Structures are given as C-alpha cells and as structure tokens.
Amino acid sequence: MNATIQTTLQRLQNNIESVVLGKREVIRKTLIALLAGEHLLLEDVPGVGKTLVAKALAKSIDGRFTRVQFTPDLLPSDIVGSSIYHNGDFKFSPGPIFANVILGDEINRAPPRTQSALLEAMSEGQASVDGTTHPMPRPFLVIATQNPYEYEGTYVLPESQLDRFIMRIDIGYPSREAERDVLRSHRTGEPVDKLAPVVSLAEITQAQGMVREVKFEDSLVDYLQDIVDRTRTNNDLQVGVSTRGALAFYRAAQASATLSGRNYVIPDDVKELATSVLAHRVLPRGFVAGSDRSAAEAIIQRCLESVSVPV
C-alpha cells in the first residue's frame, strides 16, 4: 500500500470524525463506498446526522455538495437539468446531480420516473438530456436517505435501484457521552461549516484507482462466492444476491482493505461488510413493502455463519 495514500485516507477519516462524533463505523463504510466508486443508502429516522455525514465528506475532499429534497412532484429535469433557450440557441443548464457528493433526501418520496433519471446517473455515471449525454464529475457519490418508519406518500424503491447502492446502513442514536459532545460542540454554531478540506479530488481519484489493484486470493474469492451462493439456495429467500451484488461485495472488500492500509483482502474485510452489502439485495419469503429489514439481515448473518472461513 502506498504510504502517502494511507496517510491521506487517515487524514480524511480523522477530519470527518472531528464533526461526526461517535460514528466511526458509519464514517468507515461511507468512505468504503466512496473508494469503491459506488453509492450509499442511509436508512434511519430524521435528525441522527445523515446530512451531516454527506456534508462533512464533501467539505473534507474539497468537493461540490448538493442536497436534493425528494418530493412527489419532483421532475427528472429538477435533478439532471434542462436545455434553456438563450440568445438564439439552447444551452444546457446542469441540475444538482452534477456534484461530487449528492444527498438525496427521502429518495423514496420521488415518483418512479424521477428515480429512473437518478438511476442512469448512478449506474452509468452520466445523464442524458435532449439526446445529449453529459458525464458526471469525478469522484461522484450519491448518499440517499429514507425513513424506515414512514411510508405514507412514498414509492417503494425498485430492486434495480436498490441494487445500485453498494451498502444500506443506518446511523443510529449516539451514545450518551457522544451526544453530550455534540451538544457542547454546537453551542456556538455548526462545526461542519468551519470544516476545512484535507484531501483533493485528485487524491480521491487516485485512491479509487488503487482499490482496483488490491489482491484478492482465490480462497477468499471462493469464500465470497460461497456466501453469495447460500443466499440463492436459502429456503427463507425467494430472491438471492445477483452477480452485480457479488461484484459490489468484491469491490467493497477491496475498498475496506485499502482503507485499512493493505493491498490485499483478508477474511475480515468480507465478513464485516456482508450484511450491509447483501441484505438489501435479497427478498425474504412473505416479504411485503414496509416490512422490517431485520429479517433479511438475520438471514444474511445465518448464511455468513454457515460458510467456513478460509485459513
């Protein structure tokens, strides 16, 4: 592992932790998504710091941050932009999706047509407007949120959309001591507003390239595939993990190794991410929209425990 990149990533993590207090695991998984070049779904109640995580990341990497509040009347053009007639010609006016870090707040409140526009940007790294393709900036990370306890006026995210998120995680309430630190740090304002960038966009792009070079031994590839296969043969699941999901699992493990300062994957990289990467890609039998996600997570955990760890 390049020592410079390792130092850079540690500096980035420390900078975010200085304002997102007591949430090291959340920050780590957010950075794994960034390094893997994928997107993240935060599913939690309002007010626990979802916006703060996205904002702190964008400020730390000196990137452009935008926030899109998803509503039932939101149109695709409100996200990707549109062509505007000006001085005798049409000129493209980019929408808020053209940023380095995008917070899609309450994504499940947008109608399917609008979600499809976001899906193209997430999966293809581009947006098509009036027959012209416009590439997304690099790095490009969508952090979408949804409230797991409120379903009135929402649209269920289709499987194709869920599959584009490398992980689904929650933030959770802080510990009592961490919450006390939050109260103290916000006494005179928002600490994140004063956060200075510590990493350049070019350094992040370089780190993303290094993730692809992380070694993945054959025995660990077999281990990862065995876990994925268990989801496809499990009687409690009617839909298992797709090949795209397996690839996301593979890439997340590589990113985890990179963040840990290694150029090779170890079993723990696979084990620690299994539930976050796979649970939203499976469909338990008897599942209905709005069901608690804990059932899928428990099944993934059982699949994980049924596979022998390579030594």
Residue, then its C-alpha position, 0 to 999 in steps of 0.5 A: m500500500n502506498a504510504t502517502i495514500q494511507t496517510t491521506l485516507q487517515r487524514l480524511q477519516n480523522n477530519i470527518e470524525s472531528v464533526v461526526l462524533g461517535k460514528r466511526e463505523v458509519i464514517r468507515k463504510t461511507l468512505i468504503a463506498l466512496l473508494a469503491g466508486e459506488h453509492l450509499l443508502l442511509e436508512d434511519v429516522p430524521g435528525v441522527g446526522k445523515t446530512l451531516v455525514a454527506k456534508a462533512l465528506a464533501k467539505s473534507i475532499d474539497g468537493r461540490f455538495t448538493r442536497v436534493q429534497f425528494t418530493p412527489d412532484l419532483l421532475p427528472s429535469d429538477i435533478v439532471g437539468s434542462s436545455i434553456y433557450h438563450n440568445g438564439d440557441f439552447k444551452f444546457s443548464p446542469g441540475p444538482i446531480f452534477a456534484n461530487v457528493i449528492l444527498g438525496d433526501e427521502i429518495n423514496r418520496a420521488p415518483p418512479r420516473t424521477q428515480s429512473a433519471l437518478l438511476e442512469a446517473m448512478s449506474e452509468g455515471q452520466a445523464s442524458v438530456d435532449g439526446t445529449t449525454h453529459p458525464m458526471p464529475r469525478p469522484f461522484l457519490v450519491i448518499a440517499t436517505q429514507n425513513p424506515y418508519e414512514y411510508e405514507g406518500t412514498y414509492v417503494l424503491p425498485e430492486s434495480q435501484l436498490d441494487r445500485f447502492i453498494m451498502r444500506i446502513d443506518i446511523g443510529y442514536p449516539s451514545r450518551e457521552a457522544e451526544r453530550d459532545v455534540l451538544r457542547s460542540h454546537r453551542t456556538g454554531e455548526p462545526v461542519d461549516k468551519l470544516a476545512p478540506v484535507v484531501s483533493l479530488a485528485e487524491i480521491t481519484q487516485a485512491q479509487g484507482m488503487v482499490r482496483e489493484v488490491k489482491f484478492e486470493d482465490s480462497l477468499v474469492d471462493y469464500l465470497q462466492d460461497i456466501v453469495d451462493r447460500t443466499r440463492t439456495n436459502n429456503d427463507l429467500q425467494v430472491g438471492v444476491s445477483t452477480r452485480g451484488a457479488l461484484a459490489f461485495y468484491r469491490a467493497a472488500q477491496a475498498s475496506a482493505t485499502l482503507s485499512g492500509r493493505n493491498y490485499v483482502i483478508p477474511d475480515d474485510v468480507k465478513e464485516l461488510a456482508t450484511s450491509v452489502l447483501a441484505h438489501r439485495v435479497l427478498p425474504r419469503g412473505f416479504v411485503a413493502g414496509s416490512d422490517r429489514s431485520a429479517a433479511e439481515a438475520i438471514i444474511q448473518r445465518c448464511l455468513e455463519s454457515v460458510s467456513v472461513p478460509v485459513 
